[in-house]
């Protein structure tokens, strides 16, 4: 894949390294969480580091995103296009900068919440940090050129979430729990689909627990962590170990979303032969 056509959308970690040929950039964190009152503001910091051996230029802008489906993939859009957008409330300082090899830049991300009724709801946006290069004279026909001697090469995304302090209702439902094994799978696979039915963003941890109905022996699979936005769904998949002893099992899927008084669970019986 050519360097100039590669676009990386990175999330879920606190430090995002990228190595591609001679170029290397790291950015931290990959997510910003705000809890700002209506009419107030707050600034947080994203650090961009040039780990390559050449000077690099960066451009910062904001846009929208929406989860495109229950499989966790995001759909990126222009600023203000999403009904859940807070991209127009955001400002980056600086919005353009250059870094020498080994140099870092702290970008101040200011969120200014208006006093409109919409500001009382959870909102989100995407901060786009584009790694650019100068366009040489023989690159004029480059289809990736964005004008005035600059060509896009990479794009990093920081996901930004704003939750008003008054929004505290958390709830979730397991809307599907089933076997989803395909011919390509080397072990049995079970899927659990979770829907955020509350007003707040949910940071979930899901796991499956198997109980042998003959021996009572239990096995808990490694929990999977993920985020579900209000009104959205997310599907997680679990692989049953290939060496699991034969027999009849109770299979329980559990979702913990930070509500001490309530977790969601679904159960089925399976036979391993």
N, C-alpha and C positions, 0 to 999 in steps of 0.2 A: 504494500500500500504506500502510495506516495505521501511524503511528509505533508505537503500542502493541502492534501484532501482529507487528512485525518482529523476528526473532531471527537474529543473525549468529553463525555458527561460523567463526572466523577462525584460520588456521594457515599455516605455511610462510614467514612473514616475521618479521623481528626488531622491526618497529614496525608497529602496526595502527591506522591512522586510520579514523574513522567520521564521516561528515558526513550529517546527516539534518535538514533544516530548520535550526533554530537550535541543534541539539545536536551536539556534537563531543567525542569522547573518543579518547585514544590509550593504548595499553598495550604494554609491552615488558619482556621478550621474550615471544614466543608459545609457546615451548617451554622446559622445564626438564629437564636431564639430570643425574641423580644416579648416583654410583658409591659406594655406602655399604656398608660391611661389615655382616654380621649382628650385631645388637645395638648398632649405632652410630647416630649421627644427623648431620644436616647441614642448614644453613639457606641458602636462596637468596632472591633478591629479585626481585619484580615491581613495576614502576613504573607507576602509573595517573595520567594527567594529564587534567584537565578543560580542554579547549580551547574550551568554549562560553562564552556570555555570561551564563549563569545558574548558580546553585548546584546541584550534583548530589549524589545520595546513592548509595552503592554497598554491595552485600552480597556477601561471598565465601563460597563453599561448595565441597565436593568431591563428585565422582561418578565413575562408571566410563564407559569407552567401549570398544568393540570395532570393528575394521574390519568393515563390513557386507558387504564383497565385494571382488573383485579390482579394482574400479574406483576404489578409494581413498576411498569414503565411510564416515564413521564412524557407528556407532550408539551413542547416549548412553543411559546407564542410571543407576539409583540406586546409591549407595555400597554396596559389598560384593556387588553382584549378579554381577559378572564373576569368573571363576576366576583372572584375571590381575590382580585389583585390588590397589592399594596406597592407595586413597583413605582407608581408616581409619587409615593411618599418618601422615596429613598434618594439619597445623594451620596456620592463617593468622592473622597478627597485624599489624594489626587485621583483624577479620572484617566489621566495618561501619564506614563512615566517610563523611564529607561533604566535598566540595571546592568552594571558591569558584572563580570563573572564573580560569583560568591557574594554578591550584594543582595540585601533584602530591602523591601519597602513595606511599611505599615500603611494600609489603606483604611481610613476612617469611614465607617458606614453609618450615616445618620438617618434615623427613621423619625419623621415628623408626622404624628397622627392628627388628622383634622378633627373637627367637632361635628362632623356629619353623622347621621344615624348609622350609616354603614360601618363606621369606625367601631361600633360596639360588637362587631363580629370578628371571628378568626379570619385572618388574611395571610396570603403568602405571595412570594415572588422569587425570581431567580436573578442573582448577580452574575453577570457574564464577564469573565476576565479573559480577554483575547490576547494571545501572543502574536505579535505582528512582526513583519520584516519589511525593510525598505525595498521598493520595486526598482529594479534596474531598468535601463532604457530598453533592453531587448525583451523585457517582460510585459510590454504594453498590451499584448494580446492575451495575457494571462486571465483566464476566466474567473479566477478568484480575486482579482484586483478590486479594491473597494474605493479607489479614487485617490488622486493627489499623491502618488508614489508610495502607497501602503497596500500590502497584501496580507490577508488573514492566513494564518498557518494552524494555530491551535485555539481551542476554546475550552476553558474550565468553567464550571458552574458551582456557585455557592447557593444552596437553598436557604431562603430566609422565611421565617415564620413569625407572625405577630399575633399574640393572644391577649386580648384585654383582660386585666385582672378580675373583672366581673364575670368572665366566662370560666366556669368551673365544672359544669356538668359533663361527666364521662360515662359513656355506656357503649356496649358492643354486643353483637350477636354473631353466633356461628350459623351461617346460612347454608352451609354445605359441608359435609364430611363424608368422603367416599374413597374407594380405591380408584386410582388413576394410572395403574400400571399399563405401559405400552409394550409393544414387541421389542423395542430398542432397550428397555430397562433390564438390568441384570439382577435386580431384586424387586420385591413388591413395594409399590409406592402408594402412599395415602395422602390425599389433599384435604386441606381445611381452608374454607373461605370465610373471612371475617369482615363484617361491616361495622363501620363507626356510626352508631345511631345517636351520638350525643352532639354537643356543641364544641367540645374541646378537641385538640389534637391528641391522638392516642399513641403512646410508645408501648408497644405490645411485646410480650414474650410468649411464644406458643411452644408446646411440647406434646409428645404422645407417650402414654404409659401403657405398657403391655403387662397383663396379668395372666399367667398360666392357670386355667380354670381347674386343672387337676392337681397341681403342686402348690399353687399360690405364689410361685416365684414371680417377682416383678422386675421390669426393666423400663427405665425412663430414658427416652431418646434425648439427645442434646437439644436444648431450647434454641429456637430461632427468634431473633430480635428484628423488629421492623416497625415502621410508622404508618399510621392510617389517618388520613385527613377527614374532617367532618363530611359525612355523606358518601364517603368513598369505601371501596372494598379492596381486600388484599388476599391473595391465595398463597399459602405456604405448603411445601411438599416435604414429606418425610419418607426416608427409605428404611424398611425393615431389614435388620442385619441378615445376610445370606445364611449365616450359621445358626440362626435362631432355631432351637429345638422344635420338633414337630409337636402338634397338639392343638387344642382349642384355647383361644385367648380372648380375653376382654381387652378391647382397644379403646382407650379413652384419650380424646383430644382436648387440651386445656388451653385457654387464652387468659393470660394475666395482663391487665392493662392499667395497673396502678390503683385500682379501686380496692381498698382493704376489705370492704364489706361484700364484694361480689366478684367472682371470676366466672367465666363461661366455660362450659364443658359439653362434649358430645361423646356418645359411646356406641360401640357396635361389637359384635362378636365375629371372630374370624377363625378359620382353620388353616394351620400351616402344615403342609404335607411334604 
